[in-house]
Each structure stands twice: as C-alpha cells, then as structure tokens.
Amino acid sequence: MMRTFVSAAQLRPQVVQWQREGRRIGFVPTMGNLHAGHHSLLAIAREHADVVVASVFVNPTQFGPNEDFARYPRTPEADAAGLAAHGCDALFLPAVEDLYPYGAANSVKVSVPELPDLLEGAIRPGHFDGVATVVAKLFNMVQPQVAVFGQKDYQQLLVIRRMVRDLGHPIAIVAAPIVREANGLAMSSRNQYLDAGQRARAGAIHATLLRMRAALLRGEPVATVEADARTELMAAGLAPDYAVVRRADDLGDPGESKGEKVALIAARTGTTRLIDNLLIGT
C-alpha cells in the first residue's frame, strides 16, 4: 500500500529506516497532473530500486512572470490514485514552506553554468535555476540512489546530470523514453489545453523530428535541415520558437561532429507551448 508524506520532517524517519534496511531508493519528481508518461517513469525506477518514491510539487521558481503557474493543472486525488495503481511505494507532497522556508524569492539558488543559457533557458530566463534548485532540495530530502527523468525535457535532463556530477550527489540519473499519443505527440500535462484541431496539428512536431533525423542521416547540412523544419512546422499551422540540431551531450553547435546529435523543437499552437526532441545516432 502506498504511503503519503506531507512534510520533510514526516518523510525523514522513513528514509532513515529504508537506509538501515539497506533498501535502494528510486525517486520520480513530478509537478503532478500525472499521465501515462509519468507512470512509465515509475516502472523504470522499480527496475533500479527496492523502494519507489514520487513527489508532486508545482514549483513556483521555475515559472516566469508571464507563464502558467496559476493555471497549471493540479489534480492531487487523481495523481495519488494513479501512483498507487502503478506501484509507487511512497508519495511525497511537500508544502511550499518545506522547499522554501524563507520564501521563494529568498531561497538559496542552485545555478548550473552554460547549459541553462541555451534554447529553453534563453526563452525562459531563470527557469533552469528554479529546476536545479528544487531538484537539489528534493534530493536532500528523499536521499535516493537513483532518480528517473523523462527525455521529453531533454535540456532539463542534461542540467540535472551536470548538477549531480558537479555537486557530488551519489545519485544515478536514468533517462526515460518519451511516451507518445497515437499521432506521435509527446505526452505532456499541457496537452489537455489543446482542442481537437490543435491536438491534430501538434502531431506535426514528431513528424518533423523524424524528417529531420532522416535528412541528417542522408547527409544534408544542418542549416538546411533546420530551415526546412521551421517551414514544415509553420505549414502545419504551428509557430516554432526553435527547430534545431545540437550535440546530444551539451547542446553545442554540432558543426562537423560525428558524435550523437539531438533534434529539438519548441512550438506553439494557440496559447499552448509544446516541446519535443529526437536523438540521432552517428
């Protein structure tokens, strides 16, 4: 049966007990409004751990002033039921005061250099500082040996990996494959904002990523692939923020690099902004 903990003080004795028993803790941090993509992370965590902990916390510091923090969907009862049904052992529901005892504006901040200045970070200044800060705090509270993050938020995944290595967290970071809807659209809590027409048009994002990969493997220049991708997205009725190819390890300009690459897209349909990516082998 899944147990629920509503504060770090309540969770801590349980963590200590698990540690004494030599149990390996797997952790899945989320912002709630959970769907099949999140549930897939639990299954992966179970493969690497004896105990699976999931957190639900809508983190205020990763939202910009004009973003959707206030309307971000909050579905605590459905989240708890879904987690319990998919094998979660413990649900951590911290309050804002637990994560930010001096208030979000006066919090100690974790800032990862370089990576957060690119792509999503350039469009959403401060976003990745908020992500790194809250994840570092959650890691301290849950003390997992392994944590699972979805590949859909690819830049976030790289930021977390760099933070963990730089701060010396003894935590293995596992990337979970993207779970998609029938038309290829990456599952996201924000998909529920889409009407039927927008959802259909949003399928063009994954289709464009597939064409980007095919073109690169044929040897087409990166600049041509990127320009064609933007044209395809606009023709499908989407407004791209970017459609780019980068080095997979650090999101740098791929140049003539023969290493693994990643194609990344951020595009809007209506008022909803969607992101997706596709790894491209050598």
Contacts in CASP RR format, 6 or more apart in sequence:
PFRMAT RR
TARGET T0000
AUTHOR 0000-0000-0000
METHOD contacts of the structure
MODEL  1
MMRTFVSAAQLRPQVVQWQREGRRIGFVPTMGNLHAGHHSLLAIAREHAD
VVVASVFVNPTQFGPNEDFARYPRTPEADAAGLAAHGCDALFLPAVEDLY
PYGAANSVKVSVPELPDLLEGAIRPGHFDGVATVVAKLFNMVQPQVAVFG
QKDYQQLLVIRRMVRDLGHPIAIVAAPIVREANGLAMSSRNQYLDAGQRA
RAGAIHATLLRMRAALLRGEPVATVEADARTELMAAGLAPDYAVVRRADD
LGDPGESKGEKVALIAARTGTTRLIDNLLIGT
1 84 0 8 1.000
2 80 0 8 1.000
2 83 0 8 1.000
2 84 0 8 1.000
2 87 0 8 1.000
2 88 0 8 1.000
2 89 0 8 1.000
2 90 0 8 1.000
2 91 0 8 1.000
3 14 0 8 1.000
3 89 0 8 1.000
3 90 0 8 1.000
3 91 0 8 1.000
4 80 0 8 1.000
4 90 0 8 1.000
4 91 0 8 1.000
4 93 0 8 1.000
5 11 0 8 1.000
5 14 0 8 1.000
5 90 0 8 1.000
5 91 0 8 1.000
5 92 0 8 1.000
5 93 0 8 1.000
6 93 0 8 1.000
6 94 0 8 1.000
6 95 0 8 1.000
7 94 0 8 1.000
7 95 0 8 1.000
7 98 0 8 1.000
8 94 0 8 1.000
8 98 0 8 1.000
8 141 0 8 1.000
11 90 0 8 1.000
11 92 0 8 1.000
11 141 0 8 1.000
11 142 0 8 1.000
12 141 0 8 1.000
14 90 0 8 1.000
15 25 0 8 1.000
15 141 0 8 1.000
15 142 0 8 1.000
15 143 0 8 1.000
18 25 0 8 1.000
18 50 0 8 1.000
18 51 0 8 1.000
19 143 0 8 1.000
22 50 0 8 1.000
23 50 0 8 1.000
23 51 0 8 1.000
24 48 0 8 1.000
24 49 0 8 1.000
24 50 0 8 1.000
24 51 0 8 1.000
24 145 0 8 1.000
24 146 0 8 1.000
25 49 0 8 1.000
25 50 0 8 1.000
25 51 0 8 1.000
25 53 0 8 1.000
25 142 0 8 1.000
25 143 0 8 1.000
25 144 0 8 1.000
25 145 0 8 1.000
25 146 0 8 1.000
26 45 0 8 1.000
26 48 0 8 1.000
26 49 0 8 1.000
26 51 0 8 1.000
26 52 0 8 1.000
26 53 0 8 1.000
26 144 0 8 1.000
26 145 0 8 1.000
26 146 0 8 1.000
26 147 0 8 1.000
26 148 0 8 1.000
27 45 0 8 1.000
27 52 0 8 1.000
27 53 0 8 1.000
27 54 0 8 1.000
27 55 0 8 1.000
27 138 0 8 1.000
27 139 0 8 1.000
27 142 0 8 1.000
27 144 0 8 1.000
27 146 0 8 1.000
27 147 0 8 1.000
27 148 0 8 1.000
27 171 0 8 1.000
28 38 0 8 1.000
28 41 0 8 1.000
28 42 0 8 1.000
28 45 0 8 1.000
28 52 0 8 1.000
28 53 0 8 1.000
28 54 0 8 1.000
28 55 0 8 1.000
28 88 0 8 1.000
28 147 0 8 1.000
28 148 0 8 1.000
29 54 0 8 1.000
29 55 0 8 1.000
29 57 0 8 1.000
29 134 0 8 1.000
29 135 0 8 1.000
29 138 0 8 1.000
29 147 0 8 1.000
29 149 0 8 1.000
30 38 0 8 1.000
30 41 0 8 1.000
30 54 0 8 1.000
30 55 0 8 1.000
30 56 0 8 1.000
30 57 0 8 1.000
30 79 0 8 1.000
31 56 0 8 1.000
31 57 0 8 1.000
31 58 0 8 1.000
31 59 0 8 1.000
31 72 0 8 1.000
31 189 0 8 1.000
32 38 0 8 1.000
32 56 0 8 1.000
32 58 0 8 1.000
32 73 0 8 1.000
32 74 0 8 1.000
32 75 0 8 1.000
32 76 0 8 1.000
32 79 0 8 1.000
32 189 0 8 1.000
33 72 0 8 1.000
33 73 0 8 1.000
33 74 0 8 1.000
33 75 0 8 1.000
33 79 0 8 1.000
33 189 0 8 1.000
33 192 0 8 1.000
34 56 0 8 1.000
34 75 0 8 1.000
34 78 0 8 1.000
34 79 0 8 1.000
34 82 0 8 1.000
34 83 0 8 1.000
34 189 0 8 1.000
35 187 0 8 1.000
35 188 0 8 1.000
35 189 0 8 1.000
36 179 0 8 1.000
36 187 0 8 1.000
37 150 0 8 1.000
37 176 0 8 1.000
37 179 0 8 1.000
37 187 0 8 1.000
38 54 0 8 1.000
39 82 0 8 1.000
39 83 0 8 1.000
39 86 0 8 1.000
40 176 0 8 1.000
40 177 0 8 1.000
40 179 0 8 1.000
41 148 0 8 1.000
41 149 0 8 1.000
41 150 0 8 1.000
41 176 0 8 1.000
42 52 0 8 1.000
42 54 0 8 1.000
42 83 0 8 1.000
42 86 0 8 1.000
42 87 0 8 1.000
42 88 0 8 1.000
42 148 0 8 1.000
43 86 0 8 1.000
44 148 0 8 1.000
44 174 0 8 1.000
44 176 0 8 1.000
45 52 0 8 1.000
45 146 0 8 1.000
45 147 0 8 1.000
45 148 0 8 1.000
45 174 0 8 1.000
46 52 0 8 1.000
46 87 0 8 1.000
48 146 0 8 1.000
48 148 0 8 1.000
48 172 0 8 1.000
48 174 0 8 1.000
49 144 0 8 1.000
49 145 0 8 1.000
49 146 0 8 1.000
51 89 0 8 1.000
51 90 0 8 1.000
52 87 0 8 1.000
52 88 0 8 1.000
52 89 0 8 1.000
52 90 0 8 1.000
53 88 0 8 1.000
53 89 0 8 1.000
53 90 0 8 1.000
53 91 0 8 1.000
53 92 0 8 1.000
53 142 0 8 1.000
53 144 0 8 1.000
54 83 0 8 1.000
54 88 0 8 1.000
54 90 0 8 1.000
54 91 0 8 1.000
54 92 0 8 1.000
55 91 0 8 1.000
55 92 0 8 1.000
55 93 0 8 1.000
55 94 0 8 1.000
55 138 0 8 1.000
55 142 0 8 1.000
56 76 0 8 1.000
56 79 0 8 1.000
56 91 0 8 1.000
56 92 0 8 1.000
56 93 0 8 1.000
57 92 0 8 1.000
57 93 0 8 1.000
57 94 0 8 1.000
57 99 0 8 1.000
57 134 0 8 1.000
57 138 0 8 1.000
58 69 0 8 1.000
58 72 0 8 1.000
58 74 0 8 1.000
59 99 0 8 1.000
59 130 0 8 1.000
59 131 0 8 1.000
59 134 0 8 1.000
60 69 0 8 1.000
60 96 0 8 1.000
60 100 0 8 1.000
60 104 0 8 1.000
61 100 0 8 1.000
61 104 0 8 1.000
61 107 0 8 1.000
61 129 0 8 1.000
61 130 0 8 1.000
61 133 0 8 1.000
61 134 0 8 1.000
62 126 0 8 1.000
62 127 0 8 1.000
62 128 0 8 1.000
62 130 0 8 1.000
62 131 0 8 1.000
62 134 0 8 1.000
63 69 0 8 1.000
63 72 0 8 1.000
63 127 0 8 1.000
64 124 0 8 1.000
64 125 0 8 1.000
64 126 0 8 1.000
64 127 0 8 1.000
67 124 0 8 1.000
68 190 0 8 1.000
72 189 0 8 1.000
73 189 0 8 1.000
73 192 0 8 1.000
76 93 0 8 1.000
79 91 0 8 1.000
80 91 0 8 1.000
82 88 0 8 1.000
83 91 0 8 1.000
84 91 0 8 1.000
92 138 0 8 1.000
92 141 0 8 1.000
92 142 0 8 1.000
94 138 0 8 1.000
94 141 0 8 1.000
96 103 0 8 1.000
96 104 0 8 1.000
97 103 0 8 1.000
98 141 0 8 1.000
99 107 0 8 1.000
99 134 0 8 1.000
99 137 0 8 1.000
99 138 0 8 1.000
100 106 0 8 1.000
100 107 0 8 1.000
107 133 0 8 1.000
108 133 0 8 1.000
109 129 0 8 1.000
109 130 0 8 1.000
109 133 0 8 1.000
110 129 0 8 1.000
110 130 0 8 1.000
110 132 0 8 1.000
110 133 0 8 1.000
110 136 0 8 1.000
110 163 0 8 1.000
110 167 0 8 1.000
111 129 0 8 1.000
111 132 0 8 1.000
112 128 0 8 1.000
112 129 0 8 1.000
112 132 0 8 1.000
112 159 0 8 1.000
112 162 0 8 1.000
112 163 0 8 1.000
112 166 0 8 1.000
114 250 0 8 1.000
115 128 0 8 1.000
115 155 0 8 1.000
115 158 0 8 1.000
115 159 0 8 1.000
115 162 0 8 1.000
115 250 0 8 1.000
115 251 0 8 1.000
116 126 0 8 1.000
116 127 0 8 1.000
116 128 0 8 1.000
116 129 0 8 1.000
116 132 0 8 1.000
116 159 0 8 1.000
118 155 0 8 1.000
118 246 0 8 1.000
118 251 0 8 1.000
118 252 0 8 1.000
119 155 0 8 1.000
119 242 0 8 1.000
119 244 0 8 1.000
119 246 0 8 1.000
119 251 0 8 1.000
119 264 0 8 1.000
119 266 0 8 1.000
120 127 0 8 1.000
120 128 0 8 1.000
120 155 0 8 1.000
120 156 0 8 1.000
120 266 0 8 1.000
120 275 0 8 1.000
121 127 0 8 1.000
121 128 0 8 1.000
121 155 0 8 1.000
123 241 0 8 1.000
123 242 0 8 1.000
123 266 0 8 1.000
128 155 0 8 1.000
128 156 0 8 1.000
128 159 0 8 1.000
131 156 0 8 1.000
131 159 0 8 1.000
131 160 0 8 1.000
132 159 0 8 1.000
132 160 0 8 1.000
132 163 0 8 1.000
135 160 0 8 1.000
135 163 0 8 1.000
136 163 0 8 1.000
136 167 0 8 1.000
136 169 0 8 1.000
139 147 0 8 1.000
139 164 0 8 1.000
139 169 0 8 1.000
139 171 0 8 1.000
144 171 0 8 1.000
145 170 0 8 1.000
145 171 0 8 1.000
145 172 0 8 1.000
146 171 0 8 1.000
146 172 0 8 1.000
146 173 0 8 1.000
146 174 0 8 1.000
147 160 0 8 1.000
147 171 0 8 1.000
147 172 0 8 1.000
147 173 0 8 1.000
147 174 0 8 1.000
148 174 0 8 1.000
148 175 0 8 1.000
148 176 0 8 1.000
149 156 0 8 1.000
149 157 0 8 1.000
149 160 0 8 1.000
149 173 0 8 1.000
149 174 0 8 1.000
149 175 0 8 1.000
149 176 0 8 1.000
150 157 0 8 1.000
150 175 0 8 1.000
150 176 0 8 1.000
150 177 0 8 1.000
150 178 0 8 1.000
151 157 0 8 1.000
151 175 0 8 1.000
151 176 0 8 1.000
151 177 0 8 1.000
151 178 0 8 1.000
151 277 0 8 1.000
151 279 0 8 1.000
152 178 0 8 1.000
152 186 0 8 1.000
152 187 0 8 1.000
152 188 0 8 1.000
152 275 0 8 1.000
152 276 0 8 1.000
152 277 0 8 1.000
153 275 0 8 1.000
154 262 0 8 1.000
154 264 0 8 1.000
154 277 0 8 1.000
155 251 0 8 1.000
155 264 0 8 1.000
157 173 0 8 1.000
157 175 0 8 1.000
158 249 0 8 1.000
158 250 0 8 1.000
158 251 0 8 1.000
160 173 0 8 1.000
161 173 0 8 1.000
163 169 0 8 1.000
164 171 0 8 1.000
164 173 0 8 1.000
178 186 0 8 1.000
178 187 0 8 1.000
178 276 0 8 1.000
178 277 0 8 1.000
179 186 0 8 1.000
179 187 0 8 1.000
180 186 0 8 1.000
180 187 0 8 1.000
180 206 0 8 1.000
181 187 0 8 1.000
181 191 0 8 1.000
181 199 0 8 1.000
183 199 0 8 1.000
183 200 0 8 1.000
183 202 0 8 1.000
183 203 0 8 1.000
183 206 0 8 1.000
184 203 0 8 1.000
184 206 0 8 1.000
184 207 0 8 1.000
185 191 0 8 1.000
185 199 0 8 1.000
185 202 0 8 1.000
185 203 0 8 1.000
185 205 0 8 1.000
185 206 0 8 1.000
185 274 0 8 1.000
185 276 0 8 1.000
186 205 0 8 1.000
186 206 0 8 1.000
186 274 0 8 1.000
186 275 0 8 1.000
186 276 0 8 1.000
188 274 0 8 1.000
190 272 0 8 1.000
190 273 0 8 1.000
190 274 0 8 1.000
191 199 0 8 1.000
191 202 0 8 1.000
191 272 0 8 1.000
191 274 0 8 1.000
193 271 0 8 1.000
193 272 0 8 1.000
194 202 0 8 1.000
194 269 0 8 1.000
194 272 0 8 1.000
198 269 0 8 1.000
198 270 0 8 1.000
198 272 0 8 1.000
201 236 0 8 1.000
201 237 0 8 1.000
201 238 0 8 1.000
201 269 0 8 1.000
202 238 0 8 1.000
202 267 0 8 1.000
202 269 0 8 1.000
202 274 0 8 1.000
203 236 0 8 1.000
204 232 0 8 1.000
204 233 0 8 1.000
204 236 0 8 1.000
204 237 0 8 1.000
204 238 0 8 1.000
205 233 0 8 1.000
205 238 0 8 1.000
205 265 0 8 1.000
205 267 0 8 1.000
205 274 0 8 1.000
205 276 0 8 1.000
206 276 0 8 1.000
206 278 0 8 1.000
207 232 0 8 1.000
208 229 0 8 1.000
208 232 0 8 1.000
208 233 0 8 1.000
208 236 0 8 1.000
208 243 0 8 1.000
208 265 0 8 1.000
209 229 0 8 1.000
209 263 0 8 1.000
209 265 0 8 1.000
209 276 0 8 1.000
209 277 0 8 1.000
209 278 0 8 1.000
210 278 0 8 1.000
211 228 0 8 1.000
211 229 0 8 1.000
211 232 0 8 1.000
212 225 0 8 1.000
212 226 0 8 1.000
212 228 0 8 1.000
212 229 0 8 1.000
212 243 0 8 1.000
212 245 0 8 1.000
212 263 0 8 1.000
212 278 0 8 1.000
212 280 0 8 1.000
213 263 0 8 1.000
213 278 0 8 1.000
213 280 0 8 1.000
215 224 0 8 1.000
215 225 0 8 1.000
215 228 0 8 1.000
216 222 0 8 1.000
216 225 0 8 1.000
216 245 0 8 1.000
216 261 0 8 1.000
216 263 0 8 1.000
216 280 0 8 1.000
217 280 0 8 1.000
217 281 0 8 1.000
222 245 0 8 1.000
222 254 0 8 1.000
222 255 0 8 1.000
225 245 0 8 1.000
225 263 0 8 1.000
226 243 0 8 1.000
226 244 0 8 1.000
226 245 0 8 1.000
229 240 0 8 1.000
229 243 0 8 1.000
229 263 0 8 1.000
229 265 0 8 1.000
230 240 0 8 1.000
230 243 0 8 1.000
233 239 0 8 1.000
233 240 0 8 1.000
233 243 0 8 1.000
233 265 0 8 1.000
233 267 0 8 1.000
234 240 0 8 1.000
237 269 0 8 1.000
238 267 0 8 1.000
238 268 0 8 1.000
238 269 0 8 1.000
239 267 0 8 1.000
239 268 0 8 1.000
239 269 0 8 1.000
239 270 0 8 1.000
240 265 0 8 1.000
240 266 0 8 1.000
240 267 0 8 1.000
240 268 0 8 1.000
241 266 0 8 1.000
241 267 0 8 1.000
241 268 0 8 1.000
241 273 0 8 1.000
242 264 0 8 1.000
242 265 0 8 1.000
242 266 0 8 1.000
243 263 0 8 1.000
243 264 0 8 1.000
243 265 0 8 1.000
243 267 0 8 1.000
244 263 0 8 1.000
244 264 0 8 1.000
244 265 0 8 1.000
245 254 0 8 1.000
245 261 0 8 1.000
245 262 0 8 1.000
245 263 0 8 1.000
245 264 0 8 1.000
245 280 0 8 1.000
246 252 0 8 1.000
246 253 0 8 1.000
246 254 0 8 1.000
246 261 0 8 1.000
246 262 0 8 1.000
246 264 0 8 1.000
247 253 0 8 1.000
247 254 0 8 1.000
247 257 0 8 1.000
247 259 0 8 1.000
247 260 0 8 1.000
247 261 0 8 1.000
247 262 0 8 1.000
248 259 0 8 1.000
248 260 0 8 1.000
248 261 0 8 1.000
248 262 0 8 1.000
248 279 0 8 1.000
248 280 0 8 1.000
249 260 0 8 1.000
251 262 0 8 1.000
251 264 0 8 1.000
254 261 0 8 1.000
258 282 0 8 1.000
259 281 0 8 1.000
259 282 0 8 1.000
260 279 0 8 1.000
260 280 0 8 1.000
260 281 0 8 1.000
260 282 0 8 1.000
261 279 0 8 1.000
261 280 0 8 1.000
261 281 0 8 1.000
262 277 0 8 1.000
262 278 0 8 1.000
262 279 0 8 1.000
262 280 0 8 1.000
263 277 0 8 1.000
263 278 0 8 1.000
263 280 0 8 1.000
264 275 0 8 1.000
264 276 0 8 1.000
264 277 0 8 1.000
265 275 0 8 1.000
265 276 0 8 1.000
265 277 0 8 1.000
266 273 0 8 1.000
266 274 0 8 1.000
266 275 0 8 1.000
267 273 0 8 1.000
267 274 0 8 1.000
268 274 0 8 1.000
END
